[in-house]
Amino acid sequence: MIFGVIKSDDKVFTGDKLRIDASQSFLTPALSFAVVSHEVSVDGGATWHDISAKKYIDWIFSTSGTKTISLRISTTQPASQKRSFISEAACSP
């Protein structure tokens, strides 16, 4: 199984840098040798950013409102699998 963990601040101000951290996501031991990719979307899944190397991304929202942060984890074993996880952050003016 794939377990996605998204860590970020619950509330930030417009223009502040926000760290979106997926480094504590993990696979069950049976998938420990799988090729894994981590991707994050901050715009409802229209654009995905590959964070496989560092497992985090620093982001600045330019508008206020509730933002949906999505994490997509893909693996090649036992067969190609994808799991998506969603978190929300409030961005105030």
Sequence and secondary structure as in RCSB ss.txt:
>XXXX:A:sequence
MIFGVIKSDDKVFTGDKLRIDASQSFLTPALSFAVVSHEVSVDGGATWHDISAKKYIDWIFSTSGTKTISLRIST
TQPASQKRSFISEAACSP
>XXXX:A:secstr
 EE   B  SEEETT EEEEE TT EE GGGTTS EEEEEESSTTSS EE TTTSEEEEE SS EEEEEEEEEEE
 SSS EEEEEEEEEEEE 
